[in-house]
């Protein structure tokens, strides 16, 4: 006659928890109260444990119950299993920032990276001295790079719509015209016609000559001439500081605190002029893969970016914004 092996028993974590309570309390009633169940249910669980372990575990001794030798031998092991289950299934502990040793990789356009670096370094020095940052240009397609772990965080104008990517908007910005001190446009009222007549430098990683400003000018029957396209906002701003070209830069919305992204424009001595046209706002946000959402170290990184980009700029009187020009 063929013998059929019975399947392996299903592991029931609740039995380990009940065993721990029974061996700790030496009482079905007290064990039931400890686990917020009924004495009848706990009595059935004890019967099941007796069948599985082939030992009575607790036996009557007068008005009390006492553990068998097997039960005494299992006492510490059962307690250890329950402690392990508690640690396994409890929420993650808060990260020890002082002991954190990690390098975070961020992808951002040059102006955003330049604004982020001082603030992130300052916060790391104060809160997480073992943390370092690698801030790279927009080298990869962000969705796949976030998914496969090449980057931890993308910061800028988030234009990809991968369904699993988490996105948080940080600041809303506007575009302004940046020119050198003494530029002819700084004298008198800046009109769309005067803006269109000036020489321009455009910022585009893809080499595009036109963008939202050209669309707005075309609605007025105007056209500007872009003499050069550069891939870097900082390079375009440097050119504007040394010539008569106009460079578009992002700035804080009217009434908002100056943005840290203004720092480089101020350092170059650029004058920021309101553009007398309706241009779409620029939203700067951050994107990350959902596997990092609950991670304590990554939560600190996101909060550090949030605090850095929303902090008022140290230089008064200038309001600039992010690095991802809408002309891209």
C-alpha positions in Angstrom: 0.0 0.0 0.0 1.4 3.4 -1.0 2.0 5.8 1.9 1.2 9.4 1.1 3.2 11.9 3.1 1.1 14.6 4.7 1.9 18.2 3.7 4.1 20.3 5.9 2.0 22.0 8.6 1.1 25.7 8.0 3.0 28.0 10.4 0.5 30.0 12.4 2.2 33.0 14.2 -0.9 33.4 16.3 -0.2 30.0 17.9 3.3 31.2 19.0 1.7 34.3 20.5 -0.9 32.3 22.3 1.7 29.8 23.6 3.8 32.7 25.0 0.8 34.2 26.8 -0.2 30.8 28.2 3.3 30.0 29.5 3.7 33.5 30.9 0.3 33.6 32.7 -0.2 29.9 33.7 -3.9 30.6 33.2 -6.3 30.3 30.3 -8.4 33.2 31.6 -5.5 35.6 32.1 -3.9 34.6 28.8 -7.3 35.3 27.1 -7.5 38.7 28.8 -3.8 39.5 27.7 -4.6 38.8 24.1 -8.1 40.4 24.2 -10.0 37.2 23.4 -12.5 35.0 25.2 -11.5 32.2 27.6 -13.4 29.7 25.4 -11.3 30.7 22.4 -8.1 30.5 24.4 -9.1 27.0 25.7 -9.6 25.8 22.2 -6.2 27.2 21.2 -4.6 25.4 24.2 -6.1 22.2 23.0 -4.7 22.7 19.5 -1.2 23.4 21.0 -1.4 20.2 23.0 -2.2 18.2 19.9 0.6 19.8 17.8 3.2 19.6 20.6 2.0 16.3 21.9 2.3 17.6 25.5 -0.3 18.9 28.0 1.7 22.1 28.5 -0.4 23.2 31.5 -1.9 20.8 34.0 -4.2 21.4 37.0 -2.6 21.5 40.4 -5.3 22.4 42.9 -6.8 25.8 42.0 -3.9 26.7 39.7 -2.2 25.3 36.6 1.4 24.5 36.4 3.7 24.1 33.3 5.0 20.7 32.3 8.8 20.2 31.8 8.3 20.6 28.1 6.4 23.9 28.6 9.2 25.2 30.9 11.8 24.4 28.2 9.7 26.3 25.6 9.1 29.4 27.7 12.1 31.5 26.7 12.0 30.3 23.1 8.3 31.2 22.8 9.0 34.7 24.2 11.9 35.2 21.8 9.8 34.3 18.8 7.1 36.7 19.9 9.7 39.5 20.3 11.1 38.8 16.9 7.6 38.9 15.3 7.0 42.2 17.0 10.2 43.7 15.6 9.5 42.2 12.2 5.9 43.6 11.9 6.4 46.9 13.7 6.8 50.2 11.8 10.4 51.1 10.9 12.3 52.9 13.7 13.2 56.5 13.1 16.6 56.9 11.5 19.6 57.7 13.6 20.8 60.8 11.7 23.9 61.3 13.8 25.0 57.7 12.9 23.8 57.8 9.3 26.4 57.0 6.7 25.0 57.5 3.2 25.5 59.2 -0.2 22.4 60.5 -1.9 22.4 61.0 -5.7 20.2 63.8 -6.9 19.4 64.8 -10.5 18.8 68.5 -11.1 19.5 71.2 -13.6 22.6 73.4 -12.9 20.7 76.3 -11.3 18.8 74.0 -9.0 21.9 72.1 -8.0 23.7 75.3 -7.3 20.8 76.4 -5.0 20.5 73.1 -3.3 24.2 72.4 -2.5 24.8 75.1 0.1 21.5 74.3 2.0 21.9 70.6 1.9 25.5 70.7 3.1 24.5 73.1 6.0 21.7 70.8 7.1 23.9 67.7 6.8 26.6 69.3 8.9 24.0 70.2 11.6 21.9 67.0 11.5 23.5 64.2 9.6 27.3 64.7 9.4 27.9 61.3 7.8 25.8 62.1 4.7 27.2 63.3 1.4 25.5 64.3 -1.9 26.1 63.6 -5.5 24.2 66.2 -7.6 24.3 65.4 -11.3 23.0 67.2 -14.4 19.9 65.8 -16.1 21.8 63.0 -17.7 19.3 60.2 -17.5 15.6 59.8 -18.2 14.4 60.3 -14.7 11.6 57.6 -14.5 13.8 54.6 -15.3 16.7 56.1 -13.3 14.6 56.4 -10.2 13.2 52.9 -10.7 16.5 51.2 -11.0 18.2 53.2 -8.2 20.7 55.3 -10.3 19.3 58.4 -8.6 17.5 58.8 -5.3 15.7 62.0 -6.1 14.9 64.2 -9.1 14.5 67.9 -8.4 13.2 70.4 -10.9 10.3 70.7 -13.4 8.9 67.2 -13.3 7.5 66.4 -16.7 7.4 62.6 -16.7 4.3 60.8 -15.7 5.4 57.3 -14.7 2.4 56.0 -12.7 4.5 54.6 -9.9 6.6 57.8 -9.4 5.8 59.9 -6.3 5.9 63.7 -7.0 5.7 66.6 -4.6 5.4 70.2 -5.8 7.7 72.5 -3.9 7.5 76.1 -5.3 5.7 78.0 -8.0 7.9 80.4 -10.0 7.7 82.9 -12.8 10.1 83.8 -15.5 11.9 87.2 -15.5 14.4 88.9 -17.8 18.0 89.1 -16.4 20.3 91.7 -17.8 23.6 93.3 -16.8 23.7 96.4 -14.7 23.5 99.4 -17.1 21.8 97.4 -19.8 19.5 99.7 -22.0 16.4 97.8 -20.9 17.0 98.9 -17.3 16.1 102.5 -18.4 12.5 103.4 -18.9 9.5 101.1 -19.1 10.1 97.5 -20.4 7.5 96.9 -23.1 7.0 93.7 -25.2 8.4 95.5 -28.2 11.6 96.6 -26.4 12.0 93.1 -25.0 11.6 91.5 -28.5 14.1 94.0 -30.1 16.9 93.0 -27.6 19.3 90.2 -28.3 18.6 87.0 -26.4 20.3 83.8 -25.1 18.1 80.8 -24.7 18.6 77.9 -22.3 17.8 74.4 -23.6 19.5 71.0 -23.2 17.8 70.0 -26.4 19.1 73.0 -28.4 15.6 74.7 -28.8 15.5 78.3 -29.9 11.9 79.0 -28.9 9.7 78.6 -25.9 6.8 80.2 -24.0 8.2 83.7 -24.4 8.1 83.4 -28.2 4.5 82.2 -28.0 3.5 85.2 -25.9 5.4 87.6 -28.2 3.8 86.1 -31.3 0.4 86.9 -29.8 1.5 90.5 -29.9 2.7 90.2 -33.4 6.3 90.3 -32.2 9.4 88.1 -32.7 12.7 88.0 -30.8 16.1 87.0 -32.1 17.9 84.3 -30.1 21.6 84.6 -31.0 22.8 81.5 -29.0 21.4 78.5 -27.2 23.2 77.2 -24.2 22.5 74.0 -22.2 23.3 75.6 -18.8 21.4 78.3 -17.0 24.6 79.4 -15.2 26.4 79.7 -18.5 23.6 81.8 -20.0 23.5 84.1 -16.9 27.3 84.6 -17.1 27.0 85.5 -20.8 24.2 88.0 -19.9 26.4 89.6 -17.2 29.2 90.1 -19.8 27.2 91.3 -22.8 23.9 92.9 -23.8 21.9 89.6 -24.3 18.8 89.0 -22.2 18.6 85.7 -20.3 15.3 84.4 -18.9 15.6 83.2 -15.3 13.0 81.8 -12.8 12.0 84.0 -9.9 9.7 83.9 -7.0 6.0 84.9 -7.4 5.1 88.4 -6.5 4.7 88.8 -2.8 6.6 85.6 -2.0 9.9 85.5 -0.2 13.0 85.7 -2.4 14.2 82.2 -3.5 17.6 80.7 -2.9 17.7 80.2 -6.7 18.3 84.0 -6.9 21.8 83.6 -5.3 23.7 83.2 -8.6 21.9 86.1 -10.3 22.8 88.3 -7.4 26.4 87.2 -7.4 26.7 88.0 -11.1 25.3 91.5 -10.6 22.3 90.8 -12.9 19.2 93.0 -12.8 15.9 91.2 -12.9 13.1 92.8 -14.9 9.4 91.8 -14.8 8.3 90.6 -18.2 5.1 92.5 -19.4 3.6 89.4 -20.8 1.5 86.5 -19.4 3.8 83.5 -19.2 2.9 80.2 -17.7 4.2 79.6 -14.1 7.0 77.1 -13.6 6.4 74.5 -10.8 9.5 73.0 -9.2 9.0 69.7 -7.5 10.8 66.5 -6.5 10.2 63.0 -7.6 11.2 59.7 -6.1 10.4 56.0 -6.4 7.7 54.7 -3.9 10.1 52.1 -2.4 11.8 55.1 -0.6 8.6 56.7 0.7 8.8 55.2 4.2 12.6 55.0 4.5 13.8 57.3 7.3 16.9 58.4 5.6 15.1 59.3 2.4 12.4 61.1 4.3 15.2 63.3 5.8 16.6 63.9 2.3 13.2 65.0 1.0 12.7 67.3 4.0 16.1 68.8 3.6 15.4 69.6 -0.1 12.0 71.0 0.9 13.6 73.3 3.6 16.4 74.4 1.3 14.2 75.4 -1.7 11.5 77.0 0.4 13.9 79.0 2.5 14.2 82.8 1.9 17.2 83.8 -0.1 20.1 85.4 1.8 20.4 88.3 -0.6 17.5 90.8 -0.3 15.7 92.5 -3.2 16.0 89.7 -5.8 13.5 86.9 -6.5 14.7 84.1 -8.7 13.5 80.5 -9.1 14.5 77.2 -10.5 16.8 75.9 -13.1 14.6 74.0 -15.5 13.8 76.6 -18.1 10.4 76.1 -19.8 12.2 76.6 -23.1 13.5 73.1 -22.9 
